[in-house]
């Protein structure tokens, strides 16, 4: 294997075509979105905003479809308030609301949409909480089929 020399040009970076931001509307998720926007330099890059509603009521078969649709509409409106229309259009944004287990739904969405990079915010949790509950970000990092970038809330722009 050839070792690169100091003067050898670096290969061009691989263009990101599909970037997913996992959105729970927390401070960490807003920091992840802000960071992801800095990565979206190409007009060929599409931004995917995905949120997962893990309310057990929505997953019950006895829950009406009308109720599920209303809850999905409420979640979708939060996206509209989060990212102004100009930026949604600029990034050709696709917004999705899923119901289920957060890490599982985010990974499935990424696989279904050929996502090149998942960007996810982290939360400040105690060690005991992490041991008992785990972390959505931890699960995604371990199980995703594409690279995952984690962003702490401290990277939220002023």
Secondary structure by P-SEA (a helix, b strand, c coil): cccccccccccccccccbbbbbccccaaaaaaaaaaaaacccccbbbbbbbbbcccccccccccaaaaaaaaaaaaaaaaaaccaaaaaaacbbbbbbcccaaaaaaaaaaaacccbbbbbbbbccaaaaaacccaaaaaaaccccbbbbbccccccc
